[in-house]
Amino acid sequence: MFIRFLFAVSIAVSCVPFVHGQTPKKAKRPNVIVIMTDDQGFGDLSCHGNPVIKTPHIDRFAKKGIRMRNFHVSPVCAPTRASLMTGRYNYRTGVVDTFIGRAMMHPDEITLAEILRALGYRTGIFGKWHLGDNYPLRAIDQGFTESLVLKGGGIGQPSDPPGGESYFNPILLHNGKAVKKDGYISDILTDAAIDFIKKSRDGPFLCYLPFNCPHTPLQVPDKYYRMYKDQIKAGDFPKVGFPIQGKVNLDETAKIYGMITNIDDNVGRLFAVLDKLGIADDTIIIFLSDNGPQQPRFVFGLRGRKGTVFEGGTRVPFFVSWPAGFKGDRDIDRVAAHIDITPTIVEVCGGTLPKDRKIDGKSLLPLWKGQQVAWPERTLFFQWHRGDVPQMYRAFAARSQRYRLVQPVGVGENSKFDRNKVLLFDIENDPHERNDLAVQKPDVVAKLKKEYETWFKDVASTRGFAPPRIVVGSEEENPTVLTRQDWRGPQAGWTPKSIGHWLIQVDQAGRYDVEVTLLKPAGNQASVRLLIGQKMFSSKAMPNQKAVLFRGMDLIAGPIQVEARIVDGATSAGARYVQIGKIK
């Protein structure tokens, strides 16, 4: 943490102009708002050719701003968020997947929030963090001074606090403390963001608004559902590009479109506040999605969707506006990605990127300003599959300005793939990836494969893939609640029979209470077995008991492994939660 402090001070000092004999004055810096939706595909906007969905506020924003037509992210959410926050490929940060301990970002990563905070920015996040729920991995540990977030990868998942499993009246974490909120999730998050902006109106501020919608579960206010229910027909959509893969459920689509229109209304509310406060011109606003759509639906004819390394999985809407900084109503076709957001914003705000690590992204500001610059050819890389350790050539894509090299197989935990069966598409002439040119253009295949191999070896060597540890017994968070979101092991998962363990770091030696919450009330023969380090403890659970408390356990400082399982007759299962609290 001391190294981080020195880094922050060096940024703040280096970016304040000074003239001999004068008192340093802070240069006026723009406010920054980053709005990101969850699982909104490229075709989920009316300005992208969707004749059914209603997104008037986002459409107007796209019209007046800059439209990045070839902007890409990771195929799934947590990797995208790690890259957005750091300017680095997610494999460098420790984030390789979305759950069971693979979506935790190492705390020594330097985030956009930390850099801007060192420049004097107020920093707030309102929504889905998905890079760690416990100290030292939380948003409030990574540079955000104001935080209202949901846990894990989304509401309705195992990381939910008890009673907080719905998009309506959810339980969220406000600066690390659980709070019950009234209303619908996207409205709540927008209200909090607007309140933060009003309090920060004198600027500068960073407002990160990562909605968790339209991610499942598909819960939507009835008003918005009725807008689309029974109003959508399969023939409503243009027959363009690659056919939709999978059966389209029109009722699901109606719910998704309702969730997106709700977001659009909330975005409109936020824009109106900026205008009323008179700070719209001095605020740079970015809108994007974190990956392609989860369900089969209209995606502008792109191939694939969320979880795939085709264009439909990684190409997303991206609009940016800054009236005081550059002209709008322009299209930019240069290929760009999530890794470019932090370098760009840092340059916009007059900051400095960390010098002690490789930053993969590059600032897009020259393109946004319309400067005549020699923009070099670049290749971007995308990869995702289940597993603790990524494998070379498994479910990857290499995307240059013109071509996309794809090996799409191997997403599943133990699925097989053939590294030699690659596909090549000329995106400039075949944006829907219908014609494989791998045989016709072996020289292009060889070039992109070589670039990919170099990239994979580089990012894999940054720190390896050992996960960060959750710290318990710290003054920053006590007690600590461990959930199935972050446990690990070959049997870890979200099913009733899943069993996993947590890798923790005991901050201070002392006496601890450990409470094990069962997944369901105990049966007549149930007992709880708790493994802490090399010591096993057991306690009988009374019938219908929901939690078992182990009192006064002496723990030494250092790294240990924790596992709790409930044994009931011939069956055993992992705990729902394990809470560890230092008592003295």
For each residue, the residues with C-beta under 8 A, 3 or more apart:
1: 4 5
2: 5 6
3: 6 7
4: 1 7 8 108 110 114
5: 1 2 8 9
6: 2 3 9 10
7: 3 4 10 11 110 118 354
8: 4 5 11 12 114 117 118
9: 5 6 12 13 118
10: 6 7 13 14 352
11: 7 8 14 15 115 118 119 351 352
12: 8 9 15 16 118 119 120
13: 9 10 16
14: 10 11 352
15: 11 12 119 350 351 352
16: 12 13 24 25 26 27
17: 24 25 27
18: 22 24
19: 22
20:
21:
22: 18 19 25
23:
24: 16 17 18
25: 16 17 22
26: 16 29 120
27: 16 17 350
28: 282
29: 26 119 120 121 203 204 349 350
30: 203 204 282 283 284 322 324 325 348 349
31: 197 200 203 204 205 206 207 279 282 283 284
32: 116 121 204 205 206 207 283 284 286 345 348 349
33: 197 206 207 208 209 270 283 284 285 286
34: 84 206 207 208 209 210 285 286 288 341 345
35: 209 210 211 267 270 285 286 287 288
36: 84 127 208 209 210 211 287 288 289 290
37: 40 211 213 214 260 263 288 289 290
38: 77 128 154 210 211 212 213 214 215 289 290
39: 77 214 215 216 289 290 291 292 293 294 306
40: 37 44 45 214 260 263 289 293 316 317
41: 44 289 292 293 297 299 300 302 305 306 312 316
42: 45 48 289 292 299 300 302 312 315 316 317
43: 48 49 50 293 297 298 299 300 301 302
44: 40 41 48 50 53 55 214 256 257 260 289 293 297 298 299 317
45: 40 42 48 50 53 55 58 59 62 317
46: 49 50 51 53 54 55 56 59
47: 55 58 59 62 63
48: 42 43 44 45 300 317
49: 43 46 238 240 300
50: 43 44 45 46 53 237 298 300
51: 46 236 237 238
52: 228 231 232 236 237 257 298
53: 44 45 46 50 257 260 261
54: 46 227 257 261 264
55: 44 45 46 47 58 59 260 261 264
56: 46 59 60 264 268
57: 60 61 264 265 267 268 271
58: 45 47 55 61 62 264 267 287 319
59: 45 46 47 55 56 62 63
60: 56 57 63 64
61: 57 58 64 65 267 271 285 287 319 321
62: 45 47 58 59 65 67 287 317 319
63: 47 59 60 329
64: 60 61 321 328 329
65: 61 62 285 319 320 321 328 329
66: 319 320 321 326 328 330 331 332 368
67: 62 318 319 330 331 332
68: 71 318 319 320 332 334 336 364
69: 331 332 333
70: 315 333 334 335 336 401
71: 68 288 315 316 317 318 336 337
72: 314 315 316 335 336 337 338 380 382 399
73: 80 83 84 288 289 290 291 314 316 337 338
74: 77 79 80 83 90 290 291 314 338 382 384
75: 79 291 292 306 307 308 309 313 314 382 384
76: 79 80 97 98 291 306 307 384
77: 38 39 74 80 81 98 128 130 153 215 290 291
78: 81 82 90 95 97 98 102 103 130 131 153
79: 74 75 76 82 83 90 95 96 97 98 384
80: 73 74 76 77 83 84 90 290 291 338
81: 77 78 84 85 95 128 129 130 131 210 290
82: 78 79 85 86 88 90 93 95 105 109 131
83: 73 74 79 80 86 87 88 89 90 93 337 338 339 360 361
84: 34 36 73 80 81 112 338 341 342
85: 81 82 105 109 111 112 113 131 142 342
86: 82 83 92 93 105 109 110 111 112 342
87: 83 112 339 340 341 342 343 346 353 359 360 361
88: 82 83 92 93 109 339 357 358 359 360 361
89: 83 92 93 339 360 381 455 459
90: 74 78 79 80 82 83 93 95 96
91: 95 96 383 390 459 460 462 465
92: 86 88 89 357 358 360 459 462 463
93: 82 83 86 88 89 90 105 106 109
94: 104 105 106 463 465 466 467 468
95: 78 79 81 82 90 91 102 103 104 105 131
96: 79 90 91 102 387 388 389 390 465
97: 76 78 79 100 102 103 384 386 387
98: 76 77 78 79 102 103 130 153
99: 102 103 152 153 157 485 494
100: 97 484 485 486 487 488 489 492 493 500
101: 104 388 467 486 487 488 492 500 502 503
102: 78 95 96 97 98 99 388 467
103: 78 95 97 98 99 130 131 132 153 485 486
104: 94 95 101 131 132 137 467 468 470 486
105: 82 85 86 93 94 95 109 131 132 137 142 468
106: 93 94 109 463 468
107: 132 136 137 141 142 468
108: 4
109: 82 85 86 88 93 105 106 142
110: 4 7 86 114 115 354 357
111: 85 86 114 115 142 143 342
112: 84 85 86 87 115 116 143 206 341 342 345 346
113: 85 116 117 123 125 139 142 143 144 206 208
114: 4 8 110 111 117 118 142 143
115: 11 110 111 112 118 119 143 342 346 351 352 353 354
116: 32 112 113 119 121 123 143 204 206 345 346 349 351
117: 8 113 114 120 121 123 143 145 206
118: 7 8 9 11 12 114 115 351
119: 11 12 15 29 115 116 204 349 350 351
120: 12 26 29 117 204
121: 29 32 116 117 204 205 206 349
122: 145 146 196 199 200 203 204 205 206
123: 113 116 117 143 144 145 146 205 206 208
124: 144 145 146 147 192 193 196 200 205 206 207 208
125: 113 129 139 144 146 147 148 149 208 209 210
126: 147 148 149 189 190 192 193 196 207 208 209 210
127: 36 148 149 150 189 208 209 210 211 212
128: 38 77 81 149 150 153 154 210 211 212
129: 81 125 132 138 139 147 149 150 210
130: 77 78 81 98 103 152 153 154
131: 78 81 82 85 95 103 104 105 137 139 142
132: 103 104 105 107 129 137 138 468 470 486
133: 137 138 151 152 159 483 485 486
134: 137 138 470 471 477 480 481 482 486
135: 138 141 470 471 474 476 477 480
136: 107 141 471 474 476
137: 104 105 107 131 132 133 134 141 142 468 470
138: 129 132 133 134 135 141 142 147 149 176 477
139: 113 125 129 131 142 143 144 147 149
140: 144 145 147 175 176
141: 107 135 136 137 138 476
142: 85 105 107 109 111 113 114 131 137 138 139
143: 111 112 113 114 115 116 117 123 139
144: 113 123 124 125 139 140 147 208
145: 117 122 123 124 140
146: 122 123 124 125 175 196
147: 124 125 126 129 138 139 140 144 173 174 175 176
148: 125 126 127 172 173 174 175 188 189 192
149: 125 126 127 128 129 138 139 172 173
150: 127 128 129 154 155 170 172 173 185 212
151: 133 157 159 160 161 173 483 485
152: 99 130 133 157 158 159 160 483 485
153: 77 78 98 99 103 128 130 157 159 485
154: 38 128 130 150 157 212 215 216
155: 150 160 164 165 166 167 170 185 212 217
156: 160 165 166 167 216 217 219
157: 99 151 152 153 154 160 485 494
158: 152 483 484 485 494 576
159: 133 151 152 153 483 484 485 486
160: 151 152 155 156 157 164 165 171
161: 151 164 171 178
162:
163: 171 180
164: 155 160 161 170 171 172 178 180
165: 155 156 160
166: 155 156 169 170 219
167: 155 156 170 184 185 213 217 219 220
168: 183 184 185 219
169: 166 180 181 182 183
170: 150 155 164 166 167 180 181 185 188
171: 160 161 163 164 178 179 180 181
172: 148 149 150 164 178 179 181 188
173: 147 148 149 150 151 176 177 178 179
174: 147 148 177 179
175: 140 146 147 148
176: 138 140 147 173 477
177: 173 174
178: 161 164 171 172 173
179: 171 172 173 174
180: 163 164 169 170 171
181: 169 170 171 172 188
182: 169 188
183: 168 169 187 188 191
184: 167 168 187 188 221 262
185: 150 155 167 168 170 188 189 212 213
186: 189 190 211 212 213 259 262 263 266
187: 183 184 190 191 262 266
188: 148 170 172 181 182 183 184 185 191 192
189: 126 127 148 185 186 192 193 209 211 266
190: 126 186 187 193 194 209 266 267 269 270
191: 183 187 188 194 195
192: 124 126 148 188 189 195 196
193: 124 126 189 190 196 197 207 209 270
194: 190 191 197 198 269 270 273
195: 191 192 198 199
196: 122 124 126 146 192 193 199 200 205 207
197: 31 33 193 194 200 201 205 207 270 273 274 277
198: 194 195 201 273 277
199: 122 195 196
200: 31 122 124 196 197 203 205 207
201: 197 198 277 279
202:
203: 29 30 31 122 200 279 282
204: 29 30 31 32 116 119 120 121 122 349
205: 31 32 121 122 123 124 196 197 200
206: 31 32 33 34 112 113 116 117 121 122 123 124
207: 31 32 33 34 124 126 193 196 197 200
208: 33 34 36 113 123 124 125 126 127 144
209: 33 34 35 36 125 126 127 189 190 193 270
210: 34 35 36 38 81 125 126 127 128 129 290
211: 35 36 37 38 127 128 186 189 263
212: 38 127 128 150 154 155 185 186 215
213: 37 38 167 185 186 259 260 262 263
214: 37 38 39 40 44 218 255 256 259 260 263
215: 38 39 77 154 212 294
216: 39 154 156 294
217: 155 156 167
218: 214 252 255 256 259
219: 156 166 167 168 255
220: 167 224 225 255 258 259 262
221: 184 224 225 258 262
222: 225 226
223: 226 227
224: 220 221 227 228 258 259 261 262
225: 220 221 222 228 229 254 255 258
226: 222 223 229 258
227: 54 223 224 231 257 258 261
228: 52 224 225 231 232 253 254 255 257 258
229: 225 226 251 254
230: 254
231: 52 227 228 254
232: 52 228 236 250 253 254 257
233: 236 250
234: 237 248 250
235:
236: 51 52 232 233
237: 50 51 52 234 298
238: 49 51 298 301
239:
240: 49 300 301 432
241: 300 301 302 303 431 432 434
242: 245 301 302 303 312 432 433 434
243:
244: 248 296 297 298 299
245: 242 296 303 304 305
246: 295 296
247: 296
248: 234 244 253 295 296 297
249: 252 253 295 296
250: 232 233 234 253 254
251: 229 254 255
252: 218 249 255 256 295
253: 228 232 248 249 250 256 257 295 297
254: 225 228 229 230 231 232 250 251 257 258
255: 214 218 219 220 225 228 251 252 258 259
256: 44 214 218 252 253 259 260 293 295 297
257: 44 52 53 54 227 228 232 253 254 260 261
258: 220 221 224 225 226 227 228 254 255 261 262
259: 186 213 214 218 220 224 255 256 262 263
260: 37 40 44 53 55 213 214 256 257 263 264
261: 53 54 55 224 227 257 258 264 265
262: 184 186 187 213 220 221 224 258 259 265 266
263: 37 40 186 211 213 214 259 260 266 267
264: 54 55 56 57 58 260 261 267 268
265: 57 261 262 268 269
266: 186 187 189 190 262 263 269 270
267: 35 57 58 61 190 263 264 270 271 287
268: 56 57 264 265 271 272
269: 190 194 265 266 272 273
270: 33 35 190 193 194 197 209 266 267 273 274
271: 57 61 267 268 274 275 280
272: 268 269 275 276
273: 194 197 198 269 270 276 277
274: 197 270 271 277 279 280 283
275: 271 272 278 280
276: 272 273
277: 197 198 201 273 274 280
278: 275
279: 31 201 203 274 282 283
280: 271 274 275 277 283 323
281: 323 324
282: 28 30 31 203 279 324
283: 30 31 32 33 274 279 280 322
284: 30 31 32 33 320 321 322 325 345 348
285: 33 34 35 61 65 320 321 322
286: 32 33 34 35 318 319 320 341
287: 35 36 58 61 62 267 317 318 319 320
288: 34 35 36 37 71 73 316 317 318 319
289: 36 37 38 39 40 41 42 44 73 292 316 317
290: 36 37 38 39 73 74 77 80 81 210 316
291: 39 73 74 75 76 77 80 306 307 313 314 316
292: 39 41 42 75 289 299 302 304 305 306 308 312 313 314 315 316
293: 39 40 41 43 44 256 296 297 299 305 306 312
294: 39 215 216 305 306 307
295: 246 248 249 252 253 256 305
296: 244 245 246 247 248 249 293 305
297: 41 43 44 244 248 253 256 293
298: 43 44 50 52 237 238 244
299: 41 42 43 44 244 292 293 302 305 312
300: 41 42 43 48 49 50 240 241
301: 43 238 240 241 242 431 432
302: 41 42 43 241 242 292 299 310 311 312 315 431 432 433
303: 241 242 245 308 310 311 312 432 433 434
304: 245 292 308 309 310 311 312 313 408 433
305: 41 245 292 293 294 295 296 299 308 312 313
306: 39 41 75 76 291 292 293 294 313
307: 75 76 291 294 313 384 411
308: 75 292 303 304 305 312 313 408 411
309: 75 304 313 314 382 383 384 395 396 397 406 407 408
310: 302 303 304 313 314 397 404 406 408 433
311: 302 303 304 314 315 404 427 431 432 433
312: 41 42 242 292 293 299 302 303 304 305 308 315
313: 75 291 292 304 305 306 307 308 309 310 382
314: 72 73 74 75 291 292 309 310 311 382 397 399
315: 42 70 71 72 292 302 311 312
316: 40 41 42 71 72 73 288 289 290 291 292
317: 40 42 44 45 48 62 71 287 288 289
318: 67 68 71 286 287 288 336
319: 58 61 62 65 66 67 68 286 287 288
320: 65 66 68 284 285 286 287 368
321: 61 64 65 66 284 285 328
322: 30 283 284 285 325 326 348 368
323: 280 281 328
324: 30 281 282
325: 30 284 322 348 368 369
326: 66 322 368 369 370
327: 330 370
328: 64 65 66 321 323
329: 63 64 65
330: 66 67 327 370
331: 66 67 69
332: 66 67 68 69 336 367 368
333: 69 70
334: 68 70 364 367 375 401
335: 70 72 378 380 399 400 401
336: 68 70 71 72 318 332 340 364 380
337: 71 72 73 83 340 361 380
338: 72 73 74 80 83 84 341 361
339: 83 87 88 89 342 343 359 360 361 380
340: 87 336 337 343 344 361 362 363 364
341: 34 84 87 112 286 338 344 345 361
342: 84 85 86 87 111 112 115 339 345 346 353 359 361
343: 87 339 340 346 347 353 359 361 362 363 364
344: 340 341 347 348 361 363 364 365 368
345: 32 34 112 116 284 341 342 348 349
346: 87 112 115 116 342 343 349 351 352 353 363
347: 343 344 350 351 363 365
348: 30 32 284 322 325 344 345 365
349: 29 30 32 116 119 121 204 345 346
350: 15 27 29 119 347
351: 11 15 115 116 118 119 346 347
352: 10 11 14 15 115 346 355
353: 87 115 342 343 346 359
354: 7 110 115 357 359
355: 352
356:
357: 88 92 110 354
358: 88 92 458 462
359: 87 88 339 342 343 353 354
360: 83 87 88 89 92 339
361: 83 87 88 337 338 339 340 341 342 343 344
362: 340 343 378
363: 340 343 344 346 347 366
364: 68 334 336 340 343 344 367 368
365: 344 347 348 368 369
366: 363 369 371 373 375
367: 332 334 364 370 371 373 375
368: 66 320 322 325 326 332 344 364 365
369: 325 326 365 366
370: 326 327 330 367
371: 366 367
372:
373: 366 367
374:
375: 334 366 367
376:
377: 400 401
378: 335 362 400 401
379: 398 399 400 448 451 452 455
380: 72 335 336 337 339 398 399 400
381: 89 396 397 398 399 451 452 455 456
382: 72 74 75 309 313 314 396 397 399
383: 91 309 390 394 395 396 397 456
384: 74 75 76 79 97 307 309 395 411
385: 390 391 394 395 410 411 412 415
386: 97 411 412 413
387: 96 97 390 391 413
388: 96 101 102 465 467 488
389: 96 465
390: 91 96 383 385 387 394 456 460 465
391: 385 387 394 410
392: 419 453 456 457
393: 396 407 417 419 452
394: 383 385 390 391 407 409 410 417 419
395: 309 383 384 385 407 408 409 410 411 417
396: 309 381 382 383 393 406 407 452 456
397: 309 310 314 381 382 383 404 405 406 407 408
398: 379 380 381 404 405 448 449 451 452 455
399: 72 314 335 379 380 381 382 403 404 405 427
400: 335 377 378 379 380 403 404 448
401: 70 334 335 377 378 428
402: 426 427 428
403: 399 400 424 425 426 427 444 448
404: 310 311 397 398 399 400 424 425 427 433
405: 397 398 399 422 423 424 444 445 448 449 452
406: 309 310 396 397 422 423 424 425 433
407: 309 393 394 395 396 397 410 417 418 419 421 422 423
408: 304 308 309 310 395 397 411 423
409: 394 395 415 416 417 418 421
410: 385 391 394 395 407 415 416 417
411: 307 308 384 385 386 395 408 415
412: 385 386 415
413: 386 387
414:
415: 385 409 410 411 412
416: 409 410
417: 393 394 395 407 409 410 421
418: 407 409 421
419: 392 393 394 407 422
420:
421: 407 409 417 418
422: 405 406 407 419 438 445 449
423: 405 406 407 408 433 436 438
424: 403 404 405 406 436 437 438 441 444 445 448
425: 403 404 406 430 433 434 435 436 437
426: 402 403 429 430 435 437
427: 311 399 402 403 404 430 431 433
428: 401 402 431
429: 426
430: 425 426 427 433 434 435
431: 241 301 302 311 427 428
432: 240 241 242 301 302 303 311
433: 242 302 303 304 310 311 404 406 423 425 427 430
434: 241 242 303 425 430
435: 425 426 430
436: 423 424 425 439
437: 424 425 426 440 441 444
438: 422 423 424 441 442 445
439: 436 442
440: 437
441: 424 437 438 444 445
442: 438 439 445 446
443: 446 447
444: 403 405 424 437 441 447 448
445: 405 422 424 438 441 442 448 449
446: 442 443 449 450
447: 443 444 450 451
448: 379 398 400 403 405 424 444 445 451 452
449: 398 405 422 445 446 452 453
450: 446 447 453 454
451: 379 381 398 447 448 454 455
452: 379 381 393 396 398 405 448 449 455 456
453: 392 449 450 456 457
454: 450 451 457 458
455: 89 379 381 398 451 452 458 459
456: 381 383 390 392 396 452 453 459 460
457: 392 453 454 460 461
458: 358 454 455 461 462
459: 89 91 92 455 456 462
460: 91 390 456 457 464 465
461: 457 458 464
462: 91 92 358 458 459
463: 92 94 106 466
464: 460 461
465: 91 94 96 388 389 390 460
466: 94 463
467: 94 101 102 104 388 488 503
468: 94 104 105 106 107 132 137
469: 503 504 505 559
470: 104 132 134 135 137 480 482 486 502 503 504 505
471: 134 135 136 474 476 477 480 504 505 507
472: 477 478 479 480 504 505 506 507 512 580 582
473: 478 480 506 507 508 510 512 555 580 582
474: 135 136 471 477 478 507 508
475: 478
476: 135 136 141 471
477: 134 135 138 176 471 472 474 480
478: 472 473 474 475 581 582
479: 472 513 579 580 581 582
480: 134 135 470 471 472 473 477 504 579 580 581
481: 134 577 578 579
482: 134 470 486 487 502 504 562 577 578 579 580
483: 133 151 152 158 159 486 487 576 577
484: 100 158 159 487 492 493 494 498 500 574 576
485: 99 100 103 133 151 152 153 157 158 159
486: 100 101 103 104 132 133 134 159 470 482 483 502
487: 100 101 482 483 484 492 500 501 502 574
488: 100 101 388 467 492 500 501 502 503
489: 100 492 499 500 501 563
490:
491: 497 498 499 500 574
492: 100 101 484 487 488 489 498 499 500 501 574
493: 100 484 498 500
494: 99 157 158 484 498
495: 498
496: 519 520 573
497: 491 571 573
498: 484 491 492 493 494 495 573 574
499: 489 491 492 563 565 572 573 574
500: 100 101 484 487 488 489 491 492 493 563 574
501: 487 488 489 492 531 561 562 563
502: 101 470 482 486 487 488 561 562 563 578
503: 101 467 469 470 488 559 561
504: 469 470 471 472 480 482 559 560 561 562 580
505: 469 470 471 472 558 559 560
506: 472 473 509 555 556 557 558 559 560
507: 471 472 473 474 557
508: 473 474 557 582
509: 506 554 555 556 557
510: 473 554 555 582 583 584
511: 552 553 554 555 582 583 584
512: 472 473 552 553 554 555 580 581 582 583
513: 479 549 550 551 552 553 579 580 581 583
514: 530 532 549 550 553 578 579 580 581
515: 547 548 549 550 577 578 579 581
516: 528 530 547 548 549 550 564 566 575 577 578
517: 546 547 575 576 577 578 579
518: 521 522 526 528 541 545 546 547 548 566 575 576
519: 496 566 573 574 575 576
520: 496
521: 518 543 544 545 546
522: 518 526 541 542 543 544 545 546 566 568
523: 526 543 568 569
524: 543
525: 568 569
526: 518 522 523 540 541 543 545 566 567 568
527: 538 539 540 541 566 567 568
528: 516 518 538 539 541 548 564 565 566 567 575
529: 536 537 538 564 565 566 567
530: 514 516 536 537 538 539 550 562 563 564
531: 501 535 536 537 561 562 563 564
532: 514 535 537 553 555 560 561 562
533: 560 561
534:
535: 531 532
536: 529 530 531
537: 529 530 531 532 550 553
538: 527 528 529 530
539: 527 528 530 548 550
540: 526 527
541: 518 522 526 527 528 545 548 566
542: 522 545
543: 521 522 523 524 526
544: 521 522
545: 518 521 522 526 541 542 548
546: 517 518 521 522
547: 515 516 517 518
548: 515 516 518 528 539 541 545
549: 513 514 515 516
550: 513 514 515 516 530 537 539 553
551: 513
552: 511 512 513 583
553: 511 512 513 514 532 537 550
554: 509 510 511 512
555: 473 506 509 510 511 512 532 560
556: 506 509
557: 506 507 508 509
558: 505 506
559: 469 503 504 505 506
560: 504 505 506 532 533 555
561: 501 502 503 504 531 532 533
562: 482 501 502 504 530 531 532 578 580
563: 489 499 500 501 502 530 531 574
564: 516 528 529 530 531 574 575 578
565: 499 528 529 572 573 574 575
566: 516 518 519 522 526 527 528 529 541 572 573 574 575
567: 526 527 528 529 571 572
568: 522 523 525 526 527 571 572 573
569: 523 525
570:
571: 497 567 568
572: 499 565 566 567 568
573: 496 497 498 499 519 565 566 568
574: 484 487 491 492 498 499 500 519 563 564 565 566
575: 516 517 518 519 528 564 565 566 578
576: 158 483 484 517 518 519
577: 481 482 483 515 516 517
578: 481 482 502 514 515 516 517 562 564 575
579: 479 480 481 482 513 514 515 517
580: 472 473 479 480 482 504 512 513 514 562
581: 478 479 480 512 513 514 515
582: 472 473 478 479 508 510 511 512
583: 510 511 512 513 552
584: 510 511
